């Protein structure tokens, strides 16, 4: 079955049997005998029964999990956000286990993975940004709290032969009264299925046990800075003095680059809602960039998304020539284009869309001619996002340049010399997923295969000078969709955002 070619509803239907956290055939024991009584939530009970574990939890509690507070949504407290068995929206505990198992199986014997959590970032003084977990940590654990450390230790050659350690903050009612709830050590085991857990404040004494026998450590954490060991580097060296270190990113990127059906369904949901928001924005007249930006963010939230995936570009007129213009504080003129690069996210999976349309709702002839030149190229490139095309992002970029060159020459552009680099200064696409520019470091010369998710975003940005045809000076146009590569055909994740000239103009009729 070509899962990545299925529409959202069919993807969800296919995924429904996997809504339980673990399948009966899973033999790895994810429950351990507790050292002290703690809660047993619905997900934990399901895990214990389905894994045929040798260990039975010797305790019970009158406090239901739905009455407890966690540092992030769980099914029992947020059934409107998470289905049974899901640790994050759309992604089950089973899938997180399989990710860890696949990573550990790809590493050499006697190796371990170290994943420090992201730190809370401050905007100014005591004002902080919303916490966002480090992407590889999130991808492998589903745990979204700071002051945490995940360790994966390979134990053998079989799939699932690993130990998952998760060190985090213990429950602290006084601190949580001021800072909001966090999940605690017991939940790290009962909800997030860590084999061994501990207080992050005691990590110096705990890590040596976790890394016992390890001779190769994979991590992307900074172990040195300016030639001096960091605090984390000293911790690692103290816990495993004889182990060598290597980058983790190349190994995780291989896994993250090819999306599962559940990931694709999340991205499709984000793309669908974001596309509808953009189309709704095109229906309306706008006077200010900031009002258009605010409207989109509101629509994301009201449609069930987590919010915006990145700071949007809302660029009126010649500001569209600035690739990452994000001030979004100008006025919009009816005689000009507005270029909007914006998207929402769902379950931390993002969508990336760009649409360009006339503020008035009606194209002038020069606007229409240049817009259609970009659109023809974009349509052609999207059609090549299939495994059977045996193509790479770099090859798609080369095809883009040739297509745009032909289109622009027909419009009277002199394409000699450095013209293409001026008019089309960026790459035609990048990978998308948990990050807007996903799997950083993963090369663009990899043959695209089923499950790769990419953007296709040709653009033309015409400087306002005499080198270029007068009718097109100062116009900036980019058309971008997020696309999942299928076997024989692409799945456009953002198809609800209209892009044909007739369709855009019809929105104001």
N, C-alpha and C positions, 0 to 999 in steps of 0.2 A: 504494500500500500504506500502510495506517495503522500506521506503525511503532510509535507510542507506545501503541497498543492491544494490541500483541502481548505474550504472556507472556514471561518471562525466557528460556526455552529457545528460543523462536522468534526472539526478538531476537538471541540469540547466534548462531543458525544464519544469520540474515540478515546479520549482521556478519562472519561468518567469511571471506567472500571478500576483505574489506578488511584482513586481518591483516598483509599486507605493507605496508611503510612507504610506498611510493609506487606509483602505478598507471602502466602503460605510457603512457597518454595525457598524463601530466604533462610539460610541456616546459620548465619552469623548471629551470635547472641549480643544484642544491643542493650540488654538490661543487666545490671550488676546488683549484688546484694547490698543494700544500703547500710551505712554505719550508724545512721540515726533515723528515727521516723520522719517522714515528710509526706507531702501530698502525693496522691496518685491520680493523675488526670485521665480523661477519657482516652487520649492518644496513647498514653503509657500503657493503659490496660490493653488496648488493641495490640500494641507492639508485643507485650508479654505473651499474649495468647497466640498470636500469629507466628511467632518465632519458635514455638515449641521449646522455649528456653528451659535449661536445667534449673534455673534459679527462679524461685517464687518469691515475690515481695512479701515479707512477713509482717505487713502492717496495713492498716486502713485508717481513714480519717473521716470525720463527720463534716469537714470543710470541703465543699466542692471547688474544683478548680475555677469555676466561673465566678467565685466570690473573691478570688485572689487577684493581686495586681502584678503585672509583668512589665518588663521594660519595652516590650513590643507586642503587637496583637498576637494572640493565639486563638485557636478555634473556639475554645470554651468561653472566652471573654468577648470575642469579636466574630460570632458566627456569620455576621453580615459581610465580613471581609475574607474569611478563610473557611474553606470546606474542611470536613473532618480529614485528618491526615496531612494537611498542608502546614508547612512551617512558615512559608511566605506565600502571598497570593499566587495561586496556580502551580506552585512547586511543592511536591510532597516530600516527606521525610525519606521515603524510598529513593527518590531521585537524588537527594543530597548524599545519601549513603553510596549510591552508585557512582556519583562523581568522585567521592573520596576514594572508593575502591579502584576506579579506573586510573586515577592519578598515582596512587601508591603502586599499582601493578606496573606502571610505566617506568618507575624509578628503580635503581639498582638495589640489590640486597643490602641490608644493614643501613638503610637510609631513613631520614625523617624530614618532615616538612615543618617549618616554623612560620606561623602567620600571626603577626601582631595586629591587633585591631587598629582602626583609624583613631585619631585623637579629635576631641571636640575643638572646633576652630572658632576663634573669636573675631567678631566684626570690629568692635571697638570697646575698650574697657571691659565691663562685665557683660556686654551684649554679645551673645553667641549665635552662630548659624545653626540651623537644624542639623542634627548629627547625620552623617552619611558614612556607612561602613565601607571599609576598603573592599574593592570589588572582588578580589580573589578570596578574601576571608568570607565574604558574603556568599559567593558562589559555592564554596565548599562546606559551609556550616549552616547558613540561614540565620545565624545569630547576629543581631544588629545592635550591639552595645559597645561603648568604648571601654578602655581599661580591661582588655581581655587578651588572651593569648591562646591560639589553637595549635595543637601539635598533632601531626599524623605520623605514626611510626609503622613502617612496613615490617611485618612479622614473618612473611612467607611468600610463596610464589602464587598461591591461589587468589582468585578474585574475592576480595573481602578480607584478606589476611592482613589486617592493620589494626592498630589501636588508636582511638580518637581521644585525645586529652583536651579539655577545655577549662582554662583557668579564668575566673571572672570575679566580680565583686560579690561578696556575700550579702544577704539581706541586711539592711541597716535602717530601721524605721525612722530614726532621728534624721539621718542624712536624706532619706527619701521624702521626708516631709518638706524639705526645702527644694530638692532637686527633681522630684518626681520619682516614680517607681523604677526599679530595675529587677531583673529576674532572679538572680541569686544562684548559688552553687547547686542547690538541689534541682532547680529547674533545668540547669545545664545538662544534667543527667536524665531527668525524667521527660523533658520536652524535647531537648535538642540532641538527646541520645548519645552524649559523650560516654565513653567507657570509664574514664576516670576524670574527676573534676577536683578543683581546689580553689582556695582563696588566692586571687592574683597578688595580694599583699605578701604571700608566702612563696611566690614563684621561685625565688632563689634557691629555696630548699627543695622544691618540688621538681624543678626542671631536670636536675641531674638524674633522678629516677626515670623520668620519661625518656631521656636520651641515653640511658645505659646500653652499651653495646653498639651504638650508632657510630659509624665512621664517615658518613657523608650527610651533610645538612643542606637542604634546599630552602632558600629564603630570599626575598627581595628587600628585606629590612636593611636599613643602613647600619652596617657593623662598624664602620669607621667614618669619620668626617674630618676633612683637612688633615688626613694622615693620622688622626688620633682616634682610638677606639671609642665608640659611643657607649652609653650606659647599657644598651641592649647587646652590643658587641661584647662587652665585658661579661654580661650574664651568660651569653652563649659559650664564650671561651671557658668560663668557670665551670659550666655544667658539662661540657664535652670538650676537654682540652686537646684531645687527639683527633677530633673530627675536622675534616675539610669542609668548605662551604662552596656552594654553586648557586647561580641564579635559578629561581623557581619559575619565573615568568614564561620561558619558552615551553615548559612542560604543561602549564595550565592553559596557555594560549591555544594549544592544539585541541584541547577539550572544549574550551569556551567558544572557539571560532565556529564550530558546527553545532547548531542549536537543536535542542530536543523538541518534540511536538508540543510539550507544555510551554517551553520558552517561546516558540513561534506563536502559540495561542495568546500569550501575554502581549507580545509585540503587535499582533494583529488587533487585539483589543485597544491598545494604545494608539495604533495607527488609525483605526476606524473612528474612534472618538475625536482624535486630533484632526483628522480629515474633515469630519462633519463640522467641527468648530471653525476651521478655515473657510469652508464653503459658506457657512452662516455669516462669517465676517464679510465675505465678498458681496453678500446681498445688501449690505448697508453702506450708506455714505459715512465717511469719517473725516473729521477736521484735524485731529491731533494724533500723532503716533502713539502717545502714551495711552489714549483711550482704546485704541485698537489692541495694544498689548494687554491691557487690563481685561478687555473683553475675552480674549483667548484664554487667559489664565482662569478666569471665572468659569468659562465653558468646560475646561478640563476638569475642574473640581466638581462641577454639577453633573458631569457625565460619569462620575465614578472613578476617574483617574486619581493618581496620587498628587498631581500638580504638574507644573511645567518641568520638562526634562533638562532645560538649559535656559540661560538668559536669551530671550528672543532677539532677532534682528527685525525691526520695523522701520524700514528706510524709505522715506519719501524722496522722489526726484533723484538728483545727482548723488545723494548719499548712498544709493544702491551700489555705487562703484566701490564703496568701502566694504570689503568682504564681511568683516565682523563689526559693523556699526551697531552698538547696543545702547547708545544714550537714549534713543527712543523719546526725544523730547521736542521734536520739531512739529511744524504745521504741515498739513497735507494739502496739495494744490490739485484741483480738478483736472488740470491739463497734464499731469504727470502720472508716472507709475508709482505704486508702492510695492516694495519687495519685502516679503515676510518670510523669515526663516524661523520656524517655531514648531514645537511638538511637546506632547505630554508624555508621562510615563505611568506604567502600571506594574506593580510588584517590582519596582526598580528597573524594569525593562523599558527602554526608551523608544521613541519614534522620532524621526528627523525628516521634516518636510519643508520645502520652500515653494512658495507660489508668488507670482508677480502679476499684478492686474492694474488696470487704469483706475485711478481714484474715482473718476466720474462713472465708471462702469461700462464705458464704451471706448473701444480702441480707435485711435487715429490710424491712418493708413501706414505711416512709418512704424508706429508701435506694433501694429499687427504683423507687418512684414518681418521685423526683427524677432518678434516673439515666436512666430511660426518657424523661423529658421532654427531657433533653439529647441522648440517642441519636436520638430521632425527628428532631430538628432537624439533627443531624449527617448522618444518612442522606440527608435531603432535599437538603442542600447539596452533598454529594459527587456526587449524581446530576446536579447542574447544572454540574459541571466538564467541560464539553464546548464545543467551538467553536460548535456549532449553537445553543447557548443565548444567544450574543451578550451575555455578561455580564462584569462586572468584579469584582475582589475587594471593592471598596467596595459594589457592589450586593449581593453575597453577604452582606456584613456587615449591610446594612439588612434583608435577608430574614431573617437570623438573629435579629435583635432582635424582629421581628414574630412569628416562630415561637416563640421562647422566652417572649415576653410572653403569648401565647395559652396555652401549656402551663402557665405558672406561675399564671396567673389561675384555671385549672381546679383547681389544687392549693391555692387559697385565698390566694395572695399578693396584696397590694395593690400594683399596679404603677403607681400614680400618681406624679407628680413625678419625682424623680431615681432612682427604684427601679432602672431598667434599668442606669444607669451604675454603681450600687453592686453589683448582682448579677452583671453581665457587663461588667467594666471594660476589657477588651482587645479588639483587633480579631479578627475570626474567622479571619484567615489572613495568610500572608506567603509570599514566594517562597523556594524552597529549591534548593540545588545545591551548589556548592563551599563556600558558607557556609550556616550555619543560617538566618540572615536574609540571603538571597542578593540580589545586585545592589542594594546600598544606594543609595537615591536613585531607583530605578526606581518609578514611581508605581503606586498601587493602582487607579487609574481607567483603566488600559489594558484594552481588551477582551481577554479570555483567548482564546488560540488554541492550536492543536495544538502541543505541545512545551513549553508553559508548565508548570512544576511548582510546586505550591503546597501549603500546609497548610490543612486545614479543622479548626478546633479551637474549637467552641463550649464554653462553660463556665458554671457557676453556682457562686457563692461566697456562702454565706448567713452574714452576721454573726450572732454569738450575742447578739442583743438582742431586745427585745420588739416591735420593728417587724415581725418576720417570724413566720410560723407556727412554733409551738414544736417540732413534730416534725422540722423541717428545719434548726433553728439549729445553726450550726457545721459544716455539711456543705459540702465543696468537691468539685466534680466537673468534670473536663475530659476530653473524648474527642477525640483528634487523630489524623488520618492524613495521610501525605504522598501527594499525588495528582498524576498527570500528566494534563494536559488532552488529551483525544482529540478527534477530529472529531465523532463522534456518541455517544461514551461515554467515561467516565473510566477510567484505569488506576490502581487503588489500589496504591501501591507497598508498602504495609505491611499487606496483608490478612491475613497470618499471625497477627497479634495479635488474638485473639478479643475481641469486645466485646458480644455479645448476653448478656443475663442468664442464659438457660438454658445457654449454652455455658460461661460463667465458672463457674457452679455445678457443671456436670458435670465440670469438671476435678478436683474433689476427691472425686468419687464412686468 
